[in-house]
Amino acid sequence: MKKFLALLLAAMMLLPAIAMAETTDAVSSASVADYYGQYGLTGDDLMNAINSFSGFYLISTTNPDGTPNSAFFIFSMVKHEDKYYLQLGLAENQSKANLVANGKGMAVYAANPTGAEGAMPYAVAGARIWFDTIDDQAVIDALSANARQGAMFYEIVEIKPLG
């Protein structure tokens, strides 16, 4: 009986911790500092790194049920009239369906570690890139002029460093 009471007491002491764990919002309470801000890429440096087709590429969209959808797809970045755009060439898949349905996503690019003396041994240089549908048909036409058929273009609306 003493062992049972001791176990019951221990279980009751854990209840507040379990309740707190279930209510923690891991997404919005995750990292609020840009730990790799000094390695963040923007502008032409980001465009050139992405277009080198070397590194890690990820596209994240939202499924119809609100769940996240992330997949590795190589994308490119183009510049038109001093603005940057993402160019995607997606097969018929859930990511493409999500982009067609809601027109928003996030791309992540991380450059390969350099292996240079004093460099980080893991990917820290790169960017998180939020993108949205382009509303201006003239911009879409200009971007499509030199692209492969079926290319999808999106306006970059925000860029942040990795982590």
Backbone bond lengths (Angstrom), bond angles and torsions (degrees), N, CA, C in turn:
res aa  C-N    CA-C-N  psi(-1)  N-CA   C-N-CA  omega(-1)  CA-C   N-CA-C  phi
1 M - - - 1.437 - - 1.538 110.44 -
2 K 1.336 117.51 -40.56 1.461 120.79 179.52 1.524 110.70 -61.69
3 K 1.355 116.96 -39.70 1.464 120.40 179.25 1.526 110.34 -64.38
4 F 1.326 116.93 -41.53 1.454 121.55 179.54 1.526 110.85 -62.60
5 L 1.325 117.42 -45.07 1.461 121.61 178.88 1.522 111.49 -63.97
6 A 1.325 116.86 -39.07 1.467 120.84 178.27 1.530 110.08 -64.39
7 L 1.322 118.22 -42.38 1.458 122.05 177.60 1.519 111.11 -65.65
8 L 1.316 117.17 -40.77 1.448 121.49 178.13 1.526 110.95 -63.11
9 L 1.316 116.95 -43.21 1.465 121.50 178.10 1.524 110.75 -63.33
10 A 1.316 117.04 -43.43 1.469 121.07 178.64 1.527 110.79 -62.46
11 A 1.332 117.12 -41.68 1.461 121.37 178.85 1.521 110.82 -63.70
12 M 1.328 116.91 -39.41 1.462 120.66 -179.89 1.526 111.01 -67.28
13 M 1.313 116.97 -32.78 1.467 120.69 178.59 1.527 110.90 -69.87
14 L 1.324 118.64 -26.96 1.462 122.70 179.75 1.521 113.23 -81.20
15 L 1.316 118.35 -19.81 1.455 121.45 -176.16 1.525 113.71 -55.10
16 P 1.341 120.71 -46.40 1.471 118.79 178.68 1.530 112.37 -60.35
17 A 1.317 117.73 -39.12 1.463 120.52 179.14 1.517 111.04 -65.29
18 I 1.317 117.49 -40.04 1.459 121.38 178.90 1.526 109.93 -66.38
19 A 1.312 116.62 -43.10 1.464 120.55 179.43 1.516 110.75 -62.41
20 M 1.320 118.80 -41.51 1.454 121.97 178.76 1.515 111.05 -65.98
21 A 1.325 117.65 -39.87 1.459 121.33 -179.64 1.517 110.68 -62.54
22 E 1.321 117.68 -36.01 1.451 121.09 -179.40 1.519 112.32 -73.22
23 T 1.322 118.95 -22.81 1.454 120.66 -177.89 1.523 112.91 -100.93
24 T 1.314 118.51 -3.06 1.453 120.57 179.57 1.516 110.22 -70.59
25 D 1.306 116.84 131.09 1.456 122.57 177.38 1.520 107.60 -91.83
26 A 1.318 116.45 95.91 1.463 121.23 -174.95 1.518 112.53 -68.50
27 V 1.332 118.40 -24.69 1.455 120.24 -178.14 1.519 111.12 -74.52
28 S 1.337 117.43 -55.75 1.458 119.40 -175.39 1.524 112.64 -79.25
29 S 1.320 117.94 -19.06 1.455 119.24 179.73 1.525 111.96 -97.21
30 A 1.317 116.05 2.74 1.463 119.46 177.33 1.525 108.44 -69.10
31 S 1.279 116.04 -175.53 1.453 124.28 -176.33 1.533 113.31 -35.68
32 V 1.316 116.80 117.87 1.457 121.21 178.96 1.524 111.62 -106.93
33 A 1.308 116.91 0.37 1.458 121.71 177.45 1.520 108.76 -113.51
34 D 1.313 116.51 148.13 1.460 121.13 175.43 1.522 108.23 -88.62
35 Y 1.331 115.91 88.67 1.453 120.57 -176.16 1.526 112.82 -64.29
36 Y 1.332 116.97 -26.77 1.460 120.15 -179.13 1.526 111.24 -111.64
37 G 1.323 116.51 27.32 1.456 121.04 -178.79 1.508 114.19 -53.33
38 Q 1.320 117.09 -36.61 1.467 120.34 -179.14 1.525 112.35 -67.84
39 Y 1.333 117.10 -16.73 1.462 120.94 179.96 1.526 112.10 -102.51
40 G 1.321 117.16 1.07 1.456 121.08 -177.19 1.519 111.71 -62.70
41 L 1.304 115.88 141.91 1.460 121.71 177.66 1.519 109.19 -108.13
42 T 1.322 116.32 141.55 1.458 122.25 176.88 1.522 108.63 -144.11
43 G 1.328 115.76 170.99 1.457 121.88 173.84 1.514 114.20 54.44
44 D 1.349 114.71 -141.17 1.467 120.29 -177.96 1.522 112.09 -62.41
45 D 1.338 117.74 -33.29 1.472 119.57 178.32 1.528 110.84 -61.51
46 L 1.324 116.43 -42.75 1.461 120.55 177.96 1.525 110.24 -67.15
47 M 1.316 117.13 -45.89 1.460 120.88 -179.63 1.530 111.05 -58.92
48 N 1.320 117.16 -46.39 1.460 120.52 -179.32 1.522 111.77 -65.26
49 A 1.325 117.22 -38.49 1.469 120.61 178.71 1.528 110.32 -65.80
50 I 1.324 116.98 -46.42 1.471 120.61 179.13 1.521 110.11 -61.18
51 N 1.324 116.76 -44.65 1.460 120.88 -176.48 1.524 113.63 -75.67
52 S 1.327 117.37 -1.98 1.471 120.50 174.88 1.528 110.60 -77.64
53 F 1.326 116.64 -13.09 1.467 123.46 -178.36 1.519 111.22 54.52
54 S 1.311 114.43 40.25 1.455 122.36 176.83 1.523 107.33 -134.97
55 G 1.296 116.79 124.34 1.460 120.56 -179.43 1.509 110.46 132.88
56 F 1.315 114.56 -159.02 1.457 121.82 -178.09 1.520 108.54 -113.83
57 Y 1.323 117.04 133.44 1.456 123.35 -176.99 1.530 108.96 -126.30
58 L 1.320 116.60 133.11 1.458 121.30 -179.94 1.522 108.65 -142.31
59 I 1.328 116.27 138.07 1.461 122.35 174.24 1.521 107.79 -119.19
60 S 1.325 116.91 129.74 1.461 121.58 177.57 1.524 109.55 -118.97
61 T 1.326 115.16 132.19 1.459 122.16 177.60 1.530 107.94 -131.92
62 T 1.311 116.04 -179.95 1.463 120.86 178.75 1.523 109.55 -116.46
63 N 1.328 115.56 125.99 1.461 121.83 177.83 1.526 110.22 -69.32
64 P 1.349 117.26 161.19 1.473 120.23 179.62 1.527 113.86 -55.87
65 D 1.333 118.05 -29.05 1.473 120.17 180.00 1.528 112.78 -86.45
66 G 1.340 117.10 5.75 1.458 121.83 177.40 1.519 114.62 90.46
67 T 1.309 118.24 -3.22 1.463 121.17 179.67 1.528 109.92 -81.78
68 P 1.331 116.94 154.36 1.462 120.02 179.89 1.525 111.88 -75.36
69 N 1.328 114.66 150.83 1.459 121.86 175.86 1.521 106.20 -133.11
70 S 1.307 117.40 116.32 1.465 121.30 179.20 1.514 108.90 -125.24
71 A 1.324 115.39 138.59 1.457 120.32 -179.35 1.522 109.12 -150.51
72 F 1.312 115.63 151.59 1.458 121.12 177.72 1.522 109.23 -84.11
73 F 1.330 116.32 114.76 1.458 123.60 175.56 1.518 107.11 -137.48
74 I 1.303 116.49 132.39 1.463 118.73 174.32 1.524 107.35 -76.94
75 F 1.309 115.67 133.74 1.455 122.32 179.03 1.511 107.84 -128.28
76 S 1.312 117.29 171.02 1.461 120.12 176.01 1.522 108.61 -129.62
77 M 1.308 114.74 171.76 1.459 121.34 -178.60 1.520 107.35 -129.37
78 V 1.327 116.36 135.10 1.459 121.24 179.98 1.522 109.06 -126.23
79 K 1.317 113.88 155.82 1.465 120.63 179.90 1.528 108.11 -117.03
80 H 1.316 115.51 132.49 1.463 121.53 178.29 1.520 107.67 -141.66
81 E 1.327 116.17 120.53 1.465 122.28 -179.97 1.528 111.82 49.68
82 D 1.328 115.22 49.80 1.472 124.21 176.39 1.523 114.63 63.57
83 K 1.325 117.64 19.27 1.464 121.97 172.95 1.518 107.79 -121.16
84 Y 1.329 115.48 152.21 1.449 121.01 -178.43 1.526 110.68 -107.53
85 Y 1.328 114.37 144.66 1.456 121.81 -178.72 1.522 108.98 -136.27
86 L 1.329 116.24 150.72 1.458 120.46 173.06 1.515 108.74 -94.11
87 Q 1.327 115.26 142.10 1.452 121.79 175.39 1.521 107.74 -117.29
88 L 1.321 115.84 123.92 1.457 121.66 179.26 1.520 109.08 -120.82
89 G 1.309 115.39 146.28 1.453 122.20 173.93 1.513 107.03 -127.71
90 L 1.316 116.94 89.04 1.455 120.91 -174.49 1.519 111.67 -103.88
91 A 1.326 115.58 140.94 1.459 121.40 171.16 1.521 108.11 -72.78
92 E 1.307 116.60 173.26 1.457 120.45 176.56 1.529 108.00 -69.70
93 N 1.315 115.85 104.20 1.465 121.30 -179.04 1.532 108.70 -150.78
94 Q 1.320 116.91 -179.63 1.464 120.66 -176.28 1.523 111.83 -65.42
95 S 1.322 117.90 -36.87 1.473 120.30 179.44 1.520 110.53 -61.81
96 K 1.331 116.69 -45.30 1.466 120.18 179.32 1.527 110.30 -64.30
97 A 1.334 117.34 -43.14 1.467 120.43 178.31 1.528 110.81 -59.73
98 N 1.325 116.87 -40.39 1.469 120.36 178.90 1.523 111.05 -64.69
99 L 1.329 117.37 -41.21 1.464 120.55 -179.97 1.529 111.26 -67.29
100 V 1.307 116.42 -39.62 1.459 119.90 177.51 1.532 109.81 -64.43
101 A 1.330 116.63 -39.51 1.467 121.02 -177.26 1.516 113.49 -71.83
102 N 1.350 117.81 -43.72 1.475 117.63 -174.71 1.527 114.39 -122.97
103 G 1.316 118.85 -8.11 1.461 121.60 170.97 1.506 116.91 67.94
104 K 1.323 118.08 14.15 1.462 120.57 -178.10 1.522 110.03 -129.79
105 G 1.316 114.97 151.32 1.455 119.34 175.93 1.513 110.96 -169.17
106 M 1.299 114.45 -179.36 1.452 121.08 175.73 1.520 107.58 -134.52
107 A 1.315 115.45 134.91 1.455 121.75 176.27 1.518 107.71 -112.16
108 V 1.306 116.05 145.89 1.461 121.25 176.03 1.515 107.46 -124.94
109 Y 1.316 115.46 129.31 1.462 121.12 173.60 1.523 107.82 -122.68
110 A 1.327 116.01 129.87 1.465 121.37 175.40 1.524 107.76 -129.42
111 A 1.322 115.64 123.24 1.465 120.92 179.12 1.522 109.87 -71.77
112 N 1.319 115.50 147.77 1.464 119.64 175.68 1.524 109.54 -61.20
113 P 1.331 117.98 143.02 1.468 120.20 174.67 1.533 109.16 -60.03
114 T 1.327 116.39 145.49 1.461 119.98 -174.11 1.521 113.62 -83.03
115 G 1.299 117.92 -29.04 1.461 120.25 -175.05 1.525 112.38 78.55
116 A 1.326 116.93 4.10 1.461 121.14 179.64 1.531 110.33 -70.76
117 E 1.285 116.25 157.22 1.462 122.71 178.54 1.526 109.78 -55.86
118 G 1.320 116.91 124.42 1.456 123.05 177.90 1.523 114.56 83.33
119 A 1.333 118.07 -4.90 1.470 121.01 -179.99 1.527 110.29 -77.24
120 M 1.316 115.82 154.41 1.459 120.84 175.92 1.533 108.47 -64.14
121 P 1.314 117.85 140.39 1.475 119.83 -178.89 1.535 113.05 -82.31
122 Y 1.327 117.70 5.61 1.461 121.54 -179.53 1.527 108.48 -136.47
123 A 1.317 116.56 167.67 1.465 121.97 -175.14 1.527 111.32 -68.97
124 V 1.311 117.08 116.11 1.468 122.25 175.49 1.525 112.09 -128.28
125 A 1.337 117.20 -22.23 1.464 120.90 179.59 1.516 108.89 -86.65
126 G 1.306 116.24 131.94 1.453 120.33 179.18 1.509 110.91 155.42
127 A 1.327 116.13 -152.46 1.467 119.60 -177.24 1.518 110.92 -162.74
128 R 1.339 113.42 154.89 1.464 122.29 167.23 1.525 104.83 -104.03
129 I 1.319 116.71 127.25 1.457 121.85 -170.15 1.528 109.88 -124.76
130 W 1.322 116.55 113.90 1.457 120.61 175.99 1.522 107.67 -89.07
131 F 1.332 116.11 136.22 1.461 119.23 -177.76 1.518 110.72 -136.52
132 D 1.341 114.14 159.48 1.461 121.72 -173.42 1.535 108.27 -143.87
133 T 1.312 115.81 161.91 1.461 122.52 178.03 1.519 110.41 -59.96
134 I 1.321 115.89 144.01 1.463 122.14 175.37 1.524 107.80 -86.42
135 D 1.324 116.79 128.82 1.457 121.35 -179.00 1.531 112.86 -90.58
136 D 1.312 117.68 -21.57 1.464 122.67 -174.01 1.532 110.31 -90.09
137 Q 1.337 116.87 110.37 1.472 121.52 -177.78 1.525 111.39 -62.82
138 A 1.325 118.67 -32.68 1.470 121.08 178.87 1.529 110.38 -63.26
139 V 1.330 117.63 -38.47 1.472 121.37 177.40 1.526 109.59 -67.16
140 I 1.317 117.58 -43.45 1.470 121.00 178.41 1.525 109.97 -59.95
141 D 1.326 117.24 -44.33 1.465 121.40 179.51 1.524 111.08 -62.44
142 A 1.329 116.75 -43.52 1.475 120.44 179.92 1.526 110.88 -64.23
143 L 1.315 117.60 -42.65 1.465 121.11 179.92 1.530 111.33 -68.77
144 S 1.308 117.16 -34.33 1.461 121.96 -177.19 1.527 113.15 -76.62
145 A 1.326 117.30 -18.48 1.465 121.10 -174.88 1.529 112.96 -55.27
146 N 1.334 118.19 -38.52 1.465 121.40 -177.51 1.524 112.82 -110.35
147 A 1.324 117.48 14.93 1.469 121.26 -175.52 1.525 110.99 -102.56
148 R 1.314 114.19 161.10 1.464 119.53 174.47 1.522 109.42 -68.91
149 Q 1.309 115.71 152.83 1.456 120.70 178.56 1.524 109.49 -59.87
150 G 1.307 116.26 136.70 1.458 121.42 179.13 1.519 114.32 89.99
151 A 1.330 117.89 -1.60 1.464 120.61 178.28 1.524 109.47 -63.01
152 M 1.317 115.15 141.87 1.461 121.73 178.58 1.528 107.58 -113.69
153 F 1.317 116.87 133.23 1.458 121.64 -178.90 1.518 110.50 -117.41
154 Y 1.335 114.99 142.71 1.461 121.17 -179.30 1.521 109.61 -137.79
155 E 1.314 115.18 142.93 1.459 122.58 177.05 1.514 109.90 -77.21
156 I 1.311 116.90 132.56 1.456 121.30 176.43 1.524 107.60 -80.82
157 V 1.337 116.91 124.29 1.456 120.14 -176.69 1.530 113.02 -109.22
158 E 1.344 117.41 -18.43 1.464 120.02 177.61 1.527 109.73 -160.91
159 I 1.319 115.47 142.39 1.458 121.80 177.43 1.529 108.03 -131.56
160 K 1.336 115.36 131.19 1.468 121.22 176.25 1.519 108.43 -132.93
161 P 1.324 117.42 156.31 1.460 119.71 176.58 1.537 111.09 -67.57
162 L 1.304 115.66 166.47 1.465 120.40 174.44 1.516 108.45 -67.90
163 G 1.309 117.51 149.22 1.462 123.91 172.42 1.463 115.83 58.09
